[in-house]
Amino acid sequence: MAAVMFQGTGSDVGKSVLVAGVCRALTNRGLRVRPFKPQNMSNNAAVTVDGGEIGRAQALQALACRIEPHTDMNPVLLKPQADRTSQLIVHGRVAGTIGGGNFREARGALLGAVTTSYHRLRAACDIVVVEGAGSPAEINLRPGDIANMGFARAAAVPVVLIGDIDRGGVIAAIVGTRAVIGPADAAMIRGFVINKFRGDPALFEDGYRQIEALVGWRGFGVVPWLTATARLPSEDAVVLEQATARASGKPLVACPVLPRISNFDDLDPLKLEPAIDLLMVSTGTPIPAEASLVILPGSKATIADLAALRREGWDIDLLAHHRRGGAVLGLCGGYQMLGHRIRDPHGIEGPAGEAAGLGLLDIETVLTRDKALRPVRGHALGAPFHGYEMHLGETHGTDTARAFARFDDGRTDGAVSADGRVMGSYVHGLLADPQQRAALLARLGAKASGCDYHASVDAALDEIAAELERHLDIDAILALAREAA
């Protein structure tokens, strides 16, 4: 049994992808590997085999290990809501809310839950590959920390620090981390990795050796820019700012990027389709009049995001789109927005209240305390699919009689308008199925590629693992992990 933890000099330095790549590389060597992230903050989540939810990145890392995701892989998940609080998920289940006033105290009290999950995983495998959150250099967050050094020291797991050279200042980032953290925390770091290098790594040889001399840690390698990363689902909504490619002459699918957008990887499979263009509509930009289909995505705070949609004027764009004969698909929170009204009597997503919806479906939604978390299979649009439910709320109304989907267990899901142009569903992962994607594109007059999204992701993980085997000293990282045994 062994363990190693990858922490970063900051957010978005590539921790999640490198952990996934290391997991696949070690799995390909024949080891039983498990991913672990003590605490995550994300509204992109996945349903686990034991009926809970974890961060999407840990589900991807489980795939890299060729195993089903389990709640022990991410025992504490924080899902930001509308009123500066986060929904607290512990061992896959909603455990309340956490905010600025009780953040440190509540978080620190969860270390026991974190270490319990870690030890269960460790007992079931050869090596646990751990991902930190943010950066250990955020010393203002060190009291009560369970995400980085608080966990590493409690579990005696050695740390490798990741620096992102693409954003610039990587020498200062690594040396600065060494300078600001306490001596006991610094002693946990045993080496560093330079990530996202473009060009000839030999050009950074002097800088690499200078880092080693300044911090006293060994380097484990320089990782090039990994183009295969673009084929992986992302957990961080920052990537949506870049997903705005367009070309003329193809059906356009537009998706407004809401402030609390969740499970936006639902749209990733559409990027595989050359017959259409996918546009993520950013703040300050109207929904294009030429769009053939508008997709309203999931939301962690549906009423608050509905208000944001109206502030942007996207409600006007959407209604005009429908009048012109355009199609609309709402997923989860986006489905709820399409109805006449959304009620939150218990204040689950923020202050108790209600809001008028867009009125494109004859439905109403009441948010409830019970959360649906389950994998599902069925048929929709005349084609099979498999995905998962992850939502709060019960939706009723005339249009639910025209169900969008029928599950294999006999239940129905979603609603379709009388004109057939407005559809809503609670199913996530719907478009990952090539037959379901083909059925949707056919409605837009486009022919699907038939590409298998899951196979594409799996192949990307193998490509990343091969690159890491070439550019990282995996043998040395494995030897370091075994020191934790």
C-alpha positions in Angstrom: 0.0 0.0 0.0 1.3 3.4 -1.0 0.1 7.0 -1.5 1.3 10.3 -3.1 -0.4 13.6 -3.2 -0.2 16.2 -6.0 -0.8 19.8 -4.8 -0.5 23.0 -7.0 0.9 26.4 -6.8 -2.6 27.7 -7.6 -5.9 26.7 -9.1 -6.1 25.5 -12.7 -2.5 24.4 -12.9 -3.5 21.0 -14.1 -3.7 18.9 -11.0 -6.9 17.0 -12.0 -5.5 16.0 -15.4 -2.1 15.0 -14.1 -3.7 12.9 -11.3 -5.9 11.3 -13.9 -2.9 10.7 -16.2 -0.8 9.2 -13.3 -3.7 7.0 -12.3 -4.0 5.6 -15.9 -0.2 5.2 -16.2 0.0 3.2 -12.9 -3.1 1.2 -13.8 -1.5 0.3 -17.1 1.5 -1.0 -15.2 -0.9 -3.5 -13.5 -1.3 -1.7 -10.2 -4.6 -1.4 -8.3 -5.0 2.4 -8.1 -7.6 4.6 -6.4 -8.0 8.4 -6.8 -8.7 10.6 -3.8 -9.5 14.3 -3.2 -10.2 15.1 0.4 -12.2 18.3 -0.3 -13.5 19.6 -3.6 -15.5 22.7 -4.5 -17.4 22.3 -7.8 -20.9 22.3 -9.2 -19.9 19.6 -11.7 -20.6 16.3 -10.0 -21.2 12.7 -10.9 -23.3 9.9 -9.4 -21.3 7.0 -7.8 -21.8 3.3 -7.7 -22.9 3.5 -4.1 -25.6 6.1 -4.8 -23.9 9.3 -3.8 -22.2 12.2 -5.6 -18.6 13.3 -6.0 -16.7 15.9 -8.0 -16.6 15.2 -11.8 -12.8 15.2 -11.8 -12.7 12.3 -9.3 -15.2 10.4 -11.5 -12.8 10.9 -14.4 -9.9 9.8 -12.3 -11.9 6.6 -11.4 -12.3 6.0 -15.1 -8.6 6.4 -15.5 -8.2 3.6 -12.9 -10.8 1.6 -14.9 -13.1 1.3 -11.8 -16.5 2.7 -10.9 -16.5 6.0 -9.0 -17.2 5.8 -5.2 -18.1 8.4 -2.6 -14.9 7.6 -0.7 -12.9 9.1 -3.6 -14.2 12.6 -2.7 -15.6 12.5 0.9 -16.2 16.3 1.1 -17.8 18.2 -1.8 -18.8 21.9 -1.6 -21.3 23.1 -4.2 -21.5 26.9 -4.3 -25.0 28.4 -4.1 -26.5 31.8 -4.7 -26.1 33.4 -1.3 -22.4 33.0 -0.6 -23.0 29.6 0.9 -22.2 26.2 -0.4 -24.2 23.0 -0.2 -22.1 20.5 1.9 -21.9 17.0 0.6 -20.3 14.4 3.0 -19.7 10.9 1.9 -21.9 11.6 -1.1 -25.0 12.9 0.7 -26.3 16.4 1.5 -25.2 17.3 5.0 -26.3 21.0 5.2 -24.7 24.3 4.1 -21.5 26.0 4.9 -20.7 29.7 4.6 -18.2 32.4 5.4 -19.2 32.6 9.0 -18.6 28.9 9.8 -16.3 27.8 7.0 -13.1 27.1 8.9 -14.8 25.5 11.9 -17.1 23.3 9.9 -14.4 22.3 7.4 -11.9 21.4 10.1 -14.5 19.2 11.8 -14.6 17.1 8.7 -11.1 15.8 8.9 -12.3 12.6 10.5 -14.7 11.9 7.6 -11.8 12.5 5.2 -9.3 10.2 6.8 -12.0 7.5 7.2 -12.6 7.4 3.5 -8.9 7.6 2.7 -8.0 4.6 4.9 -10.9 2.6 3.3 -9.5 3.3 -0.1 -6.0 2.6 0.9 -6.9 -0.8 2.3 -8.4 -1.8 -1.0 -5.6 -1.0 -3.4 -1.9 -0.8 -4.1 -1.6 3.0 -4.3 -3.8 6.0 -3.7 -3.1 9.1 -5.9 -4.4 12.2 -4.0 -5.3 15.6 -5.5 -5.1 18.7 -3.4 -7.3 21.8 -3.9 -6.2 25.3 -4.8 -2.8 25.8 -3.2 -1.0 25.2 0.1 0.4 28.8 -0.4 -3.1 30.1 0.6 -1.8 30.3 4.2 -4.9 32.3 5.3 -6.8 29.0 4.8 -4.3 26.9 6.6 -6.2 26.8 10.0 -8.7 23.9 9.7 -7.4 22.9 6.3 -8.4 19.4 5.1 -7.7 19.9 1.4 -3.9 20.2 1.3 -1.3 20.1 4.0 -3.9 19.5 6.8 -4.7 16.2 5.1 -1.1 15.4 4.0 0.2 15.7 7.5 -2.7 13.9 9.2 -2.3 10.9 6.8 1.5 11.2 6.4 1.3 11.4 2.6 4.3 12.8 0.7 3.5 15.7 -1.7 4.6 16.6 -5.2 4.0 20.3 -6.1 2.7 21.2 -9.6 3.6 24.6 -11.2 2.0 25.9 -14.4 4.7 27.4 -16.7 2.1 28.5 -19.3 0.7 31.2 -17.1 4.2 32.6 -16.4 6.1 33.1 -13.2 6.5 29.4 -12.5 9.9 29.8 -10.7 8.4 32.5 -8.4 5.3 30.3 -7.8 7.2 27.3 -6.7 9.9 29.2 -4.7 7.2 31.5 -3.3 5.2 28.5 -2.0 8.3 27.2 -0.2 8.8 30.6 1.3 5.3 31.2 2.7 4.3 27.8 4.1 5.5 26.6 7.5 8.5 24.4 7.9 6.5 21.3 8.9 4.3 21.7 5.8 7.3 22.3 3.6 8.8 19.1 4.8 5.9 17.2 3.3 6.8 18.4 -0.2 9.4 16.1 -1.8 9.5 17.4 -5.3 7.9 19.4 -8.1 6.6 19.1 -11.6 6.5 21.7 -14.3 3.3 21.5 -16.3 2.0 22.9 -19.6 5.3 23.5 -21.2 5.2 24.6 -24.9 8.3 24.1 -27.0 11.6 22.5 -26.3 12.0 21.5 -22.6 15.8 21.9 -22.9 15.2 25.7 -23.0 14.0 25.5 -19.4 16.9 23.4 -18.1 18.6 26.3 -16.3 15.4 27.4 -14.6 14.6 23.8 -13.6 17.9 23.4 -11.9 17.6 26.8 -10.2 14.3 25.8 -8.7 15.9 22.6 -7.3 18.7 24.7 -5.8 16.4 27.3 -4.3 13.8 25.0 -2.7 15.8 21.9 -2.0 13.3 19.7 -3.7 14.0 17.4 -6.7 12.2 17.8 -10.0 10.2 14.9 -11.3 10.0 16.3 -14.8 8.6 18.8 -17.3 5.2 17.9 -18.8 4.5 19.3 -22.3 1.2 20.9 -23.3 -1.2 17.9 -23.5 -3.5 18.4 -26.5 -5.5 15.3 -25.5 -6.7 17.2 -22.4 -9.2 19.0 -24.7 -11.1 15.7 -25.1 -11.6 15.3 -21.4 -14.6 16.6 -19.5 -13.6 19.6 -17.4 -14.6 20.3 -13.9 -13.7 24.0 -13.9 -16.1 26.4 -15.6 -13.2 28.7 -16.6 -12.9 26.5 -19.8 -16.3 27.8 -20.9 -14.7 31.1 -21.7 -12.7 29.5 -24.4 -15.5 27.3 -25.9 -16.8 29.8 -28.4 -15.7 28.4 -31.8 -18.1 29.2 -34.7 -18.2 28.6 -38.4 -20.9 29.6 -41.0 -23.2 27.2 -42.8 -23.8 24.7 -40.1 -26.6 24.4 -37.6 -25.7 26.4 -34.5 -26.3 25.1 -30.9 -26.1 27.9 -28.4 -25.9 27.5 -24.6 -25.9 30.6 -22.3 -23.3 30.3 -19.6 -25.2 31.0 -16.3 -23.3 32.1 -13.2 -23.9 28.9 -11.3 -23.9 26.5 -14.3 -23.5 22.9 -13.2 -22.7 19.7 -15.0 -21.8 21.6 -18.1 -19.9 18.6 -19.3 -23.4 17.5 -20.6 -22.5 19.5 -23.7 -19.0 18.1 -24.2 -20.1 15.3 -26.6 -21.4 18.0 -29.0 -17.9 19.1 -29.5 -17.2 15.9 -31.3 -19.8 16.7 -34.0 -18.3 18.4 -37.1 -21.7 18.9 -38.6 -22.8 21.5 -36.0 -21.3 24.5 -34.2 -21.5 24.7 -30.4 -21.4 28.3 -29.0 -21.2 28.9 -25.2 -22.8 32.3 -24.9 -20.9 34.4 -22.4 -22.1 37.3 -20.3 -22.8 40.5 -22.3 -23.5 38.6 -25.5 -26.9 37.9 -27.0 -28.1 34.5 -27.9 -27.6 34.5 -31.7 -30.7 34.8 -33.8 -29.4 32.1 -36.2 -29.3 29.4 -33.5 -31.1 26.3 -34.4 -31.2 24.9 -30.9 -30.7 26.6 -27.5 -29.8 24.4 -24.6 -30.4 25.7 -21.1 -27.9 23.9 -18.8 -28.1 22.7 -15.3 -27.8 25.1 -12.4 -26.9 24.8 -8.7 -29.2 27.7 -7.9 -32.0 27.7 -10.4 -34.0 30.7 -9.2 -30.8 32.9 -8.9 -29.7 31.8 -12.4 -33.1 32.5 -13.8 -32.8 36.0 -12.5 -29.3 36.3 -14.0 -30.7 35.0 -17.3 -33.3 37.8 -17.3 -30.6 40.5 -16.4 -28.7 39.5 -19.5 -31.8 39.8 -21.7 -31.5 36.1 -22.6 -35.1 35.5 -21.8 -36.1 37.9 -24.5 -33.7 36.2 -26.9 -35.0 32.8 -26.0 -38.7 33.7 -26.5 -37.8 35.3 -29.9 -35.9 32.2 -30.8 -39.0 30.1 -30.1 -41.3 32.4 -32.0 -39.0 32.0 -35.0 -39.5 28.3 -34.9 -36.3 27.4 -33.0 -35.9 24.4 -30.7 -35.1 24.6 -26.9 -33.8 21.8 -24.7 -33.6 22.4 -20.9 -31.5 20.1 -18.8 -32.1 19.7 -15.0 -32.2 23.3 -13.7 -32.6 24.5 -17.3 -35.7 22.2 -17.6 -37.1 23.8 -14.4 -36.6 27.3 -15.8 -38.8 26.5 -18.9 -42.0 26.1 -16.7 -44.4 28.6 -15.4 -43.0 28.8 -11.8 -40.3 27.5 -9.5 -41.0 27.4 -5.8 -38.3 27.0 -3.1 -40.4 26.9 0.1 -37.6 25.5 2.3 -34.9 27.8 1.2 -32.8 24.9 -0.2 -30.9 26.9 -2.8 -31.0 30.3 -1.1 -33.7 32.4 0.6 -37.1 30.8 0.6 -39.2 32.1 -2.2 -40.5 31.5 -5.7 -40.0 32.9 -9.2 -41.9 33.0 -12.5 -40.4 30.8 -15.1 -40.1 31.3 -18.9 -43.4 29.8 -19.6 -42.3 27.7 -22.5 -43.5 24.5 -20.9 -46.8 23.9 -19.0 -45.1 22.7 -15.8 -44.3 23.9 -12.3 -41.4 22.8 -10.0 -41.2 22.7 -6.2 -37.7 22.2 -4.8 -37.7 19.5 -2.2 -35.1 18.4 0.4 -34.8 14.9 -1.1 -32.2 14.6 -3.8 -32.5 12.2 -6.7 -29.2 10.4 -7.3 -29.3 7.4 -9.5 -28.0 6.0 -12.8 -30.8 5.7 -15.5 -31.3 4.0 -18.8 -34.1 4.4 -21.3 -35.3 5.8 -24.6 -35.8 9.4 -25.7 -36.2 10.9 -29.2 -36.7 7.4 -30.4 -33.2 6.3 -29.4 -31.6 4.6 -26.3 -29.5 6.4 -23.7 -27.9 5.9 -20.4 -27.1 8.7 -17.9 -27.9 9.7 -14.4 -30.3 11.9 -12.3 -28.9 14.4 -9.9 -31.5 17.0 -8.9 -33.6 18.5 -6.2 -37.3 19.2 -7.0 -40.5 17.6 -8.3 -42.0 18.8 -11.5 -45.6 18.5 -12.5 -47.9 19.9 -15.2 -49.8 19.1 -18.4 -46.7 18.9 -20.6 -45.3 16.0 -18.5 -47.9 13.8 -20.1 -45.8 14.1 -23.2 -42.7 12.7 -21.4 -39.3 13.4 -22.9 -37.9 10.0 -21.9 -39.1 6.7 -20.6 -36.8 4.8 -18.3 -36.3 1.0 -18.5 -37.9 0.7 -15.1 -41.1 2.2 -16.4 -40.8 5.7 -15.0 -41.0 8.7 -17.2 -38.9 11.9 -17.3 -39.3 15.4 -18.5 -41.8 17.1 -20.7 -42.3 18.2 -24.3 -44.4 21.2 -25.4 -47.5 20.7 -27.6 -45.6 22.0 -30.7 -42.7 19.6 -30.0 -40.1 22.3 -30.1 -39.5 22.7 -26.4 -38.1 19.8 -24.4 -36.9 19.3 -20.8 -35.2 16.5 -19.0 -33.6 15.7 -15.6 -31.1 13.3 -17.3 -27.5 14.2 -17.2 -25.1 12.5 -19.6 -27.8 12.2 -22.2 -25.8 13.3 -25.2 -22.8 11.0 -24.5 -24.8 8.2 -26.1 -24.1 8.4 -29.9 -27.6 7.2 -30.9 -29.2 9.8 -28.7 -26.9 12.5 -30.1 -27.7 11.4 -33.6 -31.4 11.7 -32.9 -31.0 15.2 -31.6 -28.9 16.3 -34.5 -31.3 14.8 -37.0 -33.9 17.3 -35.7 -31.5 20.0 -36.7 -31.0 18.6 -40.2 -27.5 17.5 -39.4 -25.8 14.1 -39.6 -24.0 12.8 -36.5 -20.5 11.5 -36.7 -21.2 8.3 -34.7 -18.2 9.0 -32.6 -18.2 7.2 -29.2 -17.7 9.9 -26.6 -16.7 7.5 -23.9 -14.2 5.8 -26.1 -12.8 9.2 -27.0 -12.3 10.1 -23.4 -10.7 6.7 -22.6 -8.3 7.1 -25.6 -7.4 10.6 -24.4 -6.5 9.2 -20.9 -4.2 6.6 -22.6 -2.5 9.3 -24.6 -1.9 11.5 -21.5 -0.6 8.5 -19.6 1.9 7.7 -22.4 3.1 11.3 -22.4 3.6 11.3 -18.6 5.6 8.1 -18.9 7.8 9.9 -21.4 8.2 13.1 -19.5 7.9 12.3 -15.8 10.0 10.0 -13.6 7.1 7.8 -12.8 9.4 5.2 -11.2 10.7 7.9 -8.7 7.1 9.0 -8.0 6.1 5.5 -7.3 9.1 5.0 -5.0 8.1 8.1 -3.1 4.6 6.9 -2.7 5.8 3.7 -1.2 7.5 5.6 1.5 4.0 6.3 2.8 3.3 2.6 3.2 
